[in-house]
């Protein structure tokens, strides 16, 4: 991309390869399904709604602690991903590291 050309605009800051905000058209994705995925399949709900960084951190924490944090992570994650999926369904943008109803509108 040639930034000296006035017809071309530079990419938005923070976008790059890993977007800092998620704005998805969930199509039929249900907050309840995301909640169940996080509750029973540790962190899969985060990947389902596009917050892969939180899903990856949950997996790493569970692995590092030899599974001691699995139950708290599942409970916390299920509540969090349900609320995050509701925010996405309402058309709000979410950051990769937002928790509960901390959306960026």
FIKOLZA-1660 file (N, C-alpha, C; in steps of 0.1 Angstrom, whole numbers, plus 5000, padded with zeros to 4 digits):
% residues 105
   i   px   py   pz ch aa at
   1 5008 4988 5000  A  X  N
   1 5000 5000 5000  A  X CA
   1 5009 5012 5000  A  X  C
   2 5006 5021 4991  A  X  N
   2 5014 5034 4990  A  X CA
   2 5007 5045 4998  A  X  C
   3 5012 5049 5009  A  X  N
   3 5005 5059 5018  A  X CA
   3 5007 5073 5013  A  X  C
   4 5016 5075 5003  A  X  N
   4 5018 5088 4997  A  X CA
   4 5006 5091 4987  A  X  C
   5 4999 5081 4983  A  X  N
   5 4988 5083 4974  A  X CA
   5 4976 5088 4982  A  X  C
   6 4970 5100 4980  A  X  N
   6 4959 5105 4988  A  X CA
   6 4946 5098 4987  A  X  C
   7 4945 5089 4977  A  X  N
   7 4933 5081 4975  A  X CA
   7 4932 5069 4984  A  X  C
   8 4944 5065 4990  A  X  N
   8 4945 5054 4998  A  X CA
   8 4946 5058 5013  A  X  C
   9 4939 5052 5022  A  X  N
   9 4940 5055 5036  A  X CA
   9 4947 5044 5043  A  X  C
  10 4955 5048 5054  A  X  N
  10 4962 5037 5061  A  X CA
  10 4952 5029 5069  A  X  C
  11 4956 5017 5073  A  X  N
  11 4947 5008 5081  A  X CA
  11 4944 5014 5094  A  X  C
  12 4933 5012 5100  A  X  N
  12 4930 5018 5114  A  X CA
  12 4940 5013 5124  A  X  C
  13 4943 5021 5133  A  X  N
  13 4953 5017 5144  A  X CA
  13 4946 5007 5152  A  X  C
  14 4954 4997 5157  A  X  N
  14 4950 4987 5166  A  X CA
  14 4943 4975 5158  A  X  C
  15 4941 4977 5145  A  X  N
  15 4934 4967 5137  A  X CA
  15 4944 4956 5134  A  X  C
  16 4953 4958 5125  A  X  N
  16 4963 4949 5121  A  X CA
  16 4958 4935 5119  A  X  C
  17 4966 4925 5122  A  X  N
  17 4963 4911 5120  A  X CA
  17 4953 4907 5130  A  X  C
  18 4954 4912 5143  A  X  N
  18 4946 4908 5154  A  X CA
  18 4937 4919 5158  A  X  C
  19 4925 4920 5154  A  X  N
  19 4916 4931 5157  A  X CA
  19 4914 4933 5172  A  X  C
  20 4914 4945 5177  A  X  N
  20 4912 4948 5191  A  X CA
  20 4898 4949 5194  A  X  C
  21 4889 4950 5185  A  X  N
  21 4874 4950 5187  A  X CA
  21 4868 4940 5179  A  X  C
  22 4857 4934 5184  A  X  N
  22 4850 4924 5177  A  X CA
  22 4836 4930 5174  A  X  C
  23 4832 4930 5162  A  X  N
  23 4819 4933 5158  A  X CA
  23 4814 4922 5148  A  X  C
  24 4807 4913 5153  A  X  N
  24 4803 4901 5145  A  X CA
  24 4788 4901 5143  A  X  C
  25 4784 4896 5131  A  X  N
  25 4771 4893 5129  A  X CA
  25 4769 4879 5133  A  X  C
  26 4763 4877 5145  A  X  N
  26 4762 4864 5150  A  X CA
  26 4753 4854 5143  A  X  C
  27 4744 4860 5135  A  X  N
  27 4736 4851 5127  A  X CA
  27 4727 4842 5135  A  X  C
  28 4729 4832 5140  A  X  N
  28 4720 4824 5148  A  X CA
  28 4728 4820 5161  A  X  C
  29 4738 4827 5164  A  X  N
  29 4746 4823 5176  A  X CA
  29 4738 4828 5188  A  X  C
  30 4737 4819 5197  A  X  N
  30 4729 4821 5209  A  X CA
  30 4737 4823 5221  A  X  C
  31 4735 4833 5229  A  X  N
  31 4742 4835 5242  A  X CA
  31 4741 4822 5251  A  X  C
  32 4730 4816 5251  A  X  N
  32 4728 4803 5259  A  X CA
  32 4738 4793 5254  A  X  C
  33 4739 4791 5241  A  X  N
  33 4749 4781 5236  A  X CA
  33 4763 4785 5239  A  X  C
  34 4767 4797 5238  A  X  N
  34 4780 4802 5242  A  X CA
  34 4782 4799 5257  A  X  C
  35 4772 4801 5265  A  X  N
  35 4773 4799 5280  A  X CA
  35 4776 4784 5282  A  X  C
  36 4768 4775 5276  A  X  N
  36 4769 4761 5278  A  X CA
  36 4783 4756 5273  A  X  C
  37 4788 4761 5262  A  X  N
  37 4801 4758 5257  A  X CA
  37 4812 4761 5267  A  X  C
  38 4811 4773 5273  A  X  N
  38 4821 4777 5283  A  X CA
  38 4819 4769 5296  A  X  C
  39 4807 4766 5300  A  X  N
  39 4805 4758 5312  A  X CA
  39 4810 4744 5312  A  X  C
  40 4808 4737 5300  A  X  N
  40 4811 4723 5300  A  X CA
  40 4823 4720 5291  A  X  C
  41 4827 4729 5283  A  X  N
  41 4839 4727 5274  A  X CA
  41 4848 4739 5276  A  X  C
  42 4854 4740 5287  A  X  N
  42 4863 4752 5292  A  X CA
  42 4867 4760 5280  A  X  C
  43 4862 4772 5279  A  X  N
  43 4867 4783 5270  A  X CA
  43 4862 4782 5256  A  X  C
  44 4855 4772 5252  A  X  N
  44 4851 4770 5238  A  X CA
  44 4841 4781 5235  A  X  C
  45 4833 4786 5244  A  X  N
  45 4823 4796 5242  A  X CA
  45 4830 4809 5237  A  X  C
  46 4842 4812 5243  A  X  N
  46 4849 4824 5239  A  X CA
  46 4853 4823 5224  A  X  C
  47 4858 4812 5220  A  X  N
  47 4861 4810 5206  A  X CA
  47 4849 4811 5197  A  X  C
  48 4838 4806 5202  A  X  N
  48 4825 4807 5195  A  X CA
  48 4821 4821 5192  A  X  C
  49 4823 4831 5202  A  X  N
  49 4819 4845 5199  A  X CA
  49 4830 4853 5194  A  X  C
  50 4842 4848 5192  A  X  N
  50 4853 4855 5186  A  X CA
  50 4863 4861 5196  A  X  C
  51 4861 4858 5209  A  X  N
  51 4871 4863 5219  A  X CA
  51 4881 4852 5221  A  X  C
  52 4889 4849 5211  A  X  N
  52 4899 4838 5212  A  X CA
  52 4910 4841 5222  A  X  C
  53 4913 4854 5225  A  X  N
  53 4924 4856 5234  A  X CA
  53 4920 4852 5248  A  X  C
  54 4907 4855 5252  A  X  N
  54 4903 4850 5265  A  X CA
  54 4902 4835 5266  A  X  C
  55 4898 4829 5255  A  X  N
  55 4897 4814 5255  A  X CA
  55 4911 4808 5256  A  X  C
  56 4921 4814 5250  A  X  N
  56 4934 4809 5250  A  X CA
  56 4940 4811 5264  A  X  C
  57 4937 4822 5271  A  X  N
  57 4942 4825 5284  A  X CA
  57 4936 4815 5294  A  X  C
  58 4923 4812 5292  A  X  N
  58 4916 4802 5301  A  X CA
  58 4923 4789 5300  A  X  C
  59 4925 4784 5288  A  X  N
  59 4932 4772 5286  A  X CA
  59 4946 4771 5292  A  X  C
  60 4953 4782 5291  A  X  N
  60 4967 4782 5296  A  X CA
  60 4966 4782 5312  A  X  C
  61 4957 4790 5317  A  X  N
  61 4955 4790 5332  A  X CA
  61 4952 4776 5337  A  X  C
  62 4943 4769 5331  A  X  N
  62 4939 4756 5335  A  X CA
  62 4950 4746 5334  A  X  C
  63 4958 4748 5324  A  X  N
  63 4970 4739 5322  A  X CA
  63 4981 4741 5332  A  X  C
  64 4984 4754 5334  A  X  N
  64 4995 4758 5344  A  X CA
  64 4991 4754 5358  A  X  C
  65 4979 4755 5362  A  X  N
  65 4975 4751 5375  A  X CA
  65 4971 4737 5377  A  X  C
  66 4974 4729 5367  A  X  N
  66 4970 4714 5367  A  X CA
  66 4956 4712 5369  A  X  C
  67 4947 4720 5364  A  X  N
  67 4933 4719 5365  A  X CA
  67 4926 4724 5377  A  X  C
  68 4934 4730 5386  A  X  N
  68 4928 4735 5399  A  X CA
  68 4918 4746 5397  A  X  C
  69 4920 4754 5386  A  X  N
  69 4911 4765 5383  A  X CA
  69 4900 4762 5373  A  X  C
  70 4898 4749 5369  A  X  N
  70 4889 4746 5359  A  X CA
  70 4874 4750 5364  A  X  C
  71 4870 4746 5376  A  X  N
  71 4857 4749 5380  A  X CA
  71 4854 4764 5381  A  X  C
  72 4863 4772 5388  A  X  N
  72 4861 4786 5388  A  X CA
  72 4861 4793 5374  A  X  C
  73 4870 4788 5365  A  X  N
  73 4871 4793 5352  A  X CA
  73 4858 4790 5344  A  X  C
  74 4853 4778 5346  A  X  N
  74 4840 4775 5339  A  X CA
  74 4828 4783 5344  A  X  C
  75 4827 4785 5357  A  X  N
  75 4816 4793 5362  A  X CA
  75 4818 4808 5358  A  X  C
  76 4830 4814 5360  A  X  N
  76 4832 4827 5356  A  X CA
  76 4830 4829 5341  A  X  C
  77 4836 4820 5334  A  X  N
  77 4835 4821 5319  A  X CA
  77 4821 4820 5314  A  X  C
  78 4813 4811 5320  A  X  N
  78 4800 4809 5315  A  X CA
  78 4791 4822 5316  A  X  C
  79 4793 4828 5328  A  X  N
  79 4785 4841 5330  A  X CA
  79 4791 4852 5321  A  X  C
  80 4804 4853 5320  A  X  N
  80 4810 4863 5312  A  X CA
  80 4806 4861 5297  A  X  C
  81 4807 4850 5292  A  X  N
  81 4805 4848 5277  A  X CA
  81 4790 4850 5274  A  X  C
  82 4781 4846 5283  A  X  N
  82 4767 4849 5281  A  X CA
  82 4764 4864 5279  A  X  C
  83 4770 4872 5288  A  X  N
  83 4768 4886 5288  A  X CA
  83 4775 4892 5276  A  X  C
  84 4787 4887 5272  A  X  N
  84 4794 4892 5260  A  X CA
  84 4786 4889 5248  A  X  C
  85 4780 4877 5247  A  X  N
  85 4772 4873 5235  A  X CA
  85 4760 4882 5234  A  X  C
  86 4754 4885 5245  A  X  N
  86 4742 4894 5245  A  X CA
  86 4746 4908 5239  A  X  C
  87 4757 4913 5243  A  X  N
  87 4762 4926 5238  A  X CA
  87 4764 4925 5223  A  X  C
  88 4770 4914 5219  A  X  N
  88 4773 4913 5204  A  X CA
  88 4760 4912 5196  A  X  C
  89 4750 4905 5202  A  X  N
  89 4737 4904 5195  A  X CA
  89 4730 4918 5194  A  X  C
  90 4733 4927 5204  A  X  N
  90 4727 4940 5203  A  X CA
  90 4735 4950 5194  A  X  C
  91 4746 4944 5188  A  X  N
  91 4753 4952 5178  A  X CA
  91 4764 4960 5184  A  X  C
  92 4768 4958 5196  A  X  N
  92 4779 4965 5203  A  X CA
  92 4792 4959 5200  A  X  C
  93 4802 4967 5199  A  X  N
  93 4816 4962 5197  A  X CA
  93 4822 4958 5210  A  X  C
  94 4829 4947 5210  A  X  N
  94 4836 4943 5222  A  X CA
  94 4851 4942 5219  A  X  C
  95 4859 4945 5229  A  X  N
  95 4873 4943 5228  A  X CA
  95 4876 4929 5232  A  X  C
  96 4888 4924 5228  A  X  N
  96 4892 4911 5231  A  X CA
  96 4893 4908 5246  A  X  C
  97 4896 4919 5254  A  X  N
  97 4897 4917 5268  A  X CA
  97 4886 4924 5277  A  X  C
  98 4874 4925 5271  A  X  N
  98 4863 4930 5279  A  X CA
  98 4857 4919 5287  A  X  C
  99 4852 4923 5299  A  X  N
  99 4846 4913 5308  A  X CA
  99 4832 4918 5312  A  X  C
 100 4823 4909 5313  A  X  N
 100 4809 4911 5316  A  X CA
 100 4803 4922 5307  A  X  C
 101 4797 4932 5312  A  X  N
 101 4790 4942 5303  A  X CA
 101 4799 4954 5300  A  X  C
 102 4811 4952 5298  A  X  N
 102 4821 4963 5296  A  X CA
 102 4823 4965 5281  A  X  C
 103 4812 4968 5273  A  X  N
 103 4813 4969 5259  A  X CA
 103 4818 4983 5255  A  X  C
 104 4823 4984 5243  A  X  N
 104 4828 4997 5237  A  X CA
 104 4818 5001 5227  A  X  C
 105 4809 5010 5230  A  X  N
 105 4799 5014 5220  A  X CA
 105 4803 5026 5213  A  X  C
% end
